[in-house]
Amino acid sequence: MNKYIWEEFKRVIIKKKILLIVILIVTVAFGLRSISKTKTLEGQLQGDKNLLNIQKSGRDKADNEIRKADFSRDIVETEKEIKDKEEQLNQINIYDKSKLDEQIQKLEKENNSKNEYELLQLKYEKKHNIEKSELTPKGMYTAMETLMDFIPLFILITIVLLSDMVSGEYSPNTIKALITKPISRKKIIISKFIVSIILSTGTIIMSAIIFIVEGGIHLGFSDRRLPFDVGAKYVLDKSLILSSITSQMKYVNGSRSIIPLWNAIIELILIVIVISAAIVSVILLISTICRNSLVSSLASFTLIGGTTIWYMLGFIGKYLVSAKYGIFVKFLPIPYMIDSMGILSGDISVQLTSSINVFFVLMVCLGWILINTFLSTYVFGKRNFD
């Protein structure tokens, strides 16, 4: 089995070497373009304020209630971004490492749940002996954001790279040579799935490394210990107002924690790898069902690409839609791929109007992998190649 996996891997690398080189070039170019356009925190704040003015103008000129609701939702999100950036800049400007103990004691005495995040951050800064220069987002944080922006393109790359893993064997008729080897049909499919996972995982890791290097060279690595909040939990509270701009998901006090940015990036990459494995299993099943590479590619683009576009344009940030369909959408891998950072922070629960954590996401992905792998082996095992 191991020998066949290695042979299959070498065969795929040789077959797709030009495509892999193109993917490498595209990834490097994507990172350079995104990172070179990165602004300072002050520049981002000014850009958000300009965007807010445009959104308010658009809302005032909107000719129907749906358009007004869309602009209102965008305005709320932009205002939140502005508030967060202003608070972040203020914390950086007034930061004094010698006064951390005093600030912590003051907040603990107040015993106000609204101060939870600030208290967590102060304790983190004291524990890790953080310098003021380490609190400004630099190359590492930019690399993380670039990786998230790269996800839709990564999904496209995965489809192009893997949609002919099985269907592509019919065109040169190498499928008969495969099934005559001293290895079961089940193991052939499993081997192809493992090779596909290796290729997708390699693409993710390669992309992350490229973006980190590019971000570090352009902006520096001083933010590697930047505090990053993770693990926030939310529960459904129907007493809260549900509208196009407000969710009924209520934050659970004390559920959030803070870790170094470098640690968050590693966890994020691992999450993306697991979710991508679920998507790869779908692509492999489609490739197994189809006898033609073009048909397999089109089917994968239609199903996976279509779901991605629908989620990004018709679901994200629309709380009324989420409240109605989130119970079903949470069992799909695409939302988690698009909002991988939300899984890490816990904000994915607000997006899907359901209490979701990393373990739930892993179970959903495992379910997709097991079901699709079983169906792929079953279909391949029953197929007549004469």
N, C-alpha and C positions, 0 to 999 in steps of 0.2 A: 504493500500500500504506500509506504513512504517513498519507495523507489519510483512508483508510478506518479505520485504527486510531484516529485522533483523533475521527472521527465516531462510532465504536462506543463509545469511552470517554465521550464526552459523552452519548450515548443511555443508557448504563448508569447514569451518575451521576444523570441526571434520573429515570430509572425507579426507582432504589433510594435516592433522597435521604432519604426518611424512615427507611429501615433504617440508612443510614449515620449519621444523627443519633443513632439509638438506640444504635448500636455505640459512638459517641463518648461518650455519656452513661454507658453500662455500663463502658467502659474507665476513665473518670475516677472513677466510684464504686468500682470494683474497687481502683484504686490508692490512693484515700483510705482505704478500709477496711483494706487490707493494711498500708499504711505507718503508719497511726495506731496499729496494734496492735504495732508493732515495739518490742522491749525493748532495753535496754542489754545489752552483752556479759555483765555480771554477772547481769542479770535472765534472760538466755537460759540461762546456766549453771545458775542455780537451778531454772529450769523443766525443764531436762534431767535434773537430779538427782531432781526430783519424779517426772518421767516414768519414770525408771529404777526407782524404788521401786514404781510401779504395775505396770510390766512384770514385775518379779521376783515380785510378788504374784500376777499373772496366770499366770505360769509355774508357780508352786507349786500353784495351784488348777486348772490345766488337767487335763481328764479323759481326754485321749488324747495319744499321742506326737506327732502332727502339730501339734496346738496348742502343745505344749511346744517343738517345734522352731521354730515361728513366733515364739514369745516369745523363745527363745534367740537367734535371729537379730536380732530387734529390740533385745535387750539389748546384744549386741555392737556394733551400730551406735550406740546411744545412749552406751555407754561410750567409744567412739571420739570421738564428738562432745564429750563432757565433757573427755576428755584434751586434745583439740585446743584447746578454749576455755580450759582452764586454762593450757596452754602459751602461748597467745596473750596472755592477761592477764598472765602472768608476764613475758613478753618486753616488753610495753608498760610495765609497772611498773619494770623494772630498766633500761630503755633509757637509754643515755647516749651521745650522739653523739660525745663527745670520746674515748670508749674503743673505738670501732669498729675502728681499726687493731690495737689490742692483742688484741681478741677474734678478729679474722680470723687474725692470725698464730698465735695459740694453737691454733685449730681446724685450720689448715693443717699445723702441726707434728704434731698427733695423727694426721692422715691416716686418719681413720675414716669409712667410707662412711655410717655412721649420722648423721653430722653434715652430710651434704650439703645438706639443705634449709636448716638454720640458717646454714651458710656462704654459700649463695646469697643468702639474705635479708640478711645483714650486708653483703655486697658491693653488693647493690642499694641498701641504705640509705645506704651511703657514696657510691656513684656519684651518686645523685640528691639527696644532702644532705637526707635525710628528717628532719623534725621529729617529736618524740614525739606531737604531736597528730594527725599524719597517719596513725598506725598503728591508730587506733580506727575500726572500720567505722561509717560514717555513712550519709548520704543516697544516695550513688552505689552502695554495696554493697547497700543495701536495695532500690534500684531494680532492680538486677540480679536479686536474688532474687525480687522481685515479678514481673518479666518472665517468669521461669521458672515461677512459680506460675500465670501467666496463660496458659501454652501450651495446656493442655487446653481452656480457654474459647476461645482463639484458633482451635483446630481446629474447634470447634463453629461459631464465627462464620464461618469460611471456607466451611464446608459450606452454611450458611444463605445466605450472600452469593452463592455462585458455582454452586450445584447446578442452577440453571435457565438457565445461560448459553446453552445450545443448546436444551434441552428446553422452555424458557420461550417460545421463538419459535413453537411449534406452537399454543399456546392462542389467541393473537390472530391466528394464521395469518400472521405476518410473515415466516415462513421462505421463502415463495415470492417475496416482495419482495426478500429478501436474495440469492437465487440468480439473480435476473434482473439484478442489478447487474453492471457490466463488471469483475468480479473473480472469479477462479476459486474453486471450493469449498475448495480447499486453503488459499488465502489467507484465506478467511473464518474457518476454524477457527484458523489461526495467529494472526490478528488477535484473535480472542476469547481465545486463550490468553495473548497478550501483555497484553491489557487485564486479564485475571484476575490475572496476575503483578503488574501495576501496583497493582491494588486490594489484593492480599494484602501486597505489600511496603509499600504506604502504611500499611496497618493496623499492621504490625509497627513501622515507624519512628515512627508517631504514638504508639503505645502506649509505646515506649521513652522518647520525649521527655516524655510526660505523667508517667510514673513517675519519671524523673530530676528533673523540675521539682518534683513533689510531695515526693519524698524530700529534695531539697535544701532546700526551704522548711521542711520539718518537722525535719530533722536536720542540715542543712548539707552543704557540698560539700568539706569538708576532707580527705575520704578519696580524692580523685580519683587520688592517686598511691600509694594503698595497694598493697603488693606482692601480686601474684596469680600463682600458679604455673601453668604451662601446659606442654603437650607431653610429659608423662610417657609412657614406652613400657613395655609389658609383654609378656612372652613366656610361653608355656605351659610349665610345669615339672611333669611328672607325678609327680615325687618328693615334691611337696607334698601334704598331706592334703586331699582333697576331701570336704566335708560341707555340711550345710545352712547353716553359718555361716562356712565358709572356702573360698576359691577357689584354683585351681591356677595362677593368673596371677602371675608373678614380676616385680617392678619391675626395670628395666634401669638400673643406676647411671649417673648422669651425663646422663640423657636429659631431665631436667626443666629448665626455665628460668623466670625471673621477669620479668614485665612490669608496667607501671602499670595500675591498675584501669580507668582511662578507656580505655586501649588494648584491654584484655580485653573491655570492653563493646562496643566497635565490632566487634571480631572475632566476638563472640557474635552480634550482630545480623546480620552478613553470613552466618554459618553458618545461622541460622534462616531467612533469606531464601531461601537455596539449597534447604534441605530443604522449605520450604513450597512452592517451585515444583514439586517432585516430587509433593507431595500434591495441589496444584492440578491437575496433569496427570491424576491419577487421577479427580478430580471432573469434569474436562472430558470424559474418556472416558465416564464413566457418563452424563453429561448428553447426550452425543452419541448414545449407544445408546438411551436412553429417549426416548419421545415425549411423556411427561407429566411435568410439574414435580414433582408430588407423589411419583411413583414414583422419579424421579431423586433427590430429597431423601432418601427412605426408604432407597434403595439405598446412597447415600453414607454416611448415618448408620450403617447396618448394617455396611458394610465397614470404613470408616475409624474410626467411633466404636467399633465392636465390637473392632477390633484395638487401639485405644488403651486401652480398659478392660481387655482381656485382658493387655496388656503391663504396665499399672500394678498390677493386682491379682494376676496369676498368674505374673509373670516377674521383676520388679524385686527384687533382693536374694536370689533363690532360686538359689543356685549349682549345685545338683544339676540343676535344670531347665535352667539356662543351659549347663551342660556338655553336655547332651544335644541341645538345640535351638538353641543360640547360633549354630552354623555356618550355619543357615538364616535365623534371625531377623536376622542382620547384613546381609542383603540387602533388608530392608524399611526404608522411610523413617521410619515411626512411632517406633521406638525412639530414633532420633537426634533427632527433634523433641522428644520427652519429656525426653530427657537431653542437651540441647544443651550444657549446661555441662560435662558429662562428656566431650564431644568435645574441648572446649577444654583441659580439664585432662589428658585422656588416660585418665581413670578408666572411660570407656565400654568399654575393653578388658576390664577386670575384670568388668563387668556382663554382657558377651556372651561371655566366655571365648574371645576371639579378639584377635589383635594388630590394632588398628584405629587409624588416624590420620586427620587431616583430609582428606588426599588421597583415601583410600579412600572416605570418606563422600561426597565430591564426585563421585567416579566412580559410586557407587551411585545417587545422585540424578540425575546426568546420564543414566544408563541408563534410569531410570524416565521421565524427561522425554521422551527420544527415542522410546522404545517406545510410550508412551501417546499422544504427539503423532502418531506415524505411524498408530497404530490409529484415532485420532479422525478424521484426514484421510481414511483409507481408508473407514471406515464412512460418513462424511458424503458422500464422493464417490460411493459406490455406492447411496446411499439414493434411493428413488423418492418424490417429494413430491406426486405426483398424487392 
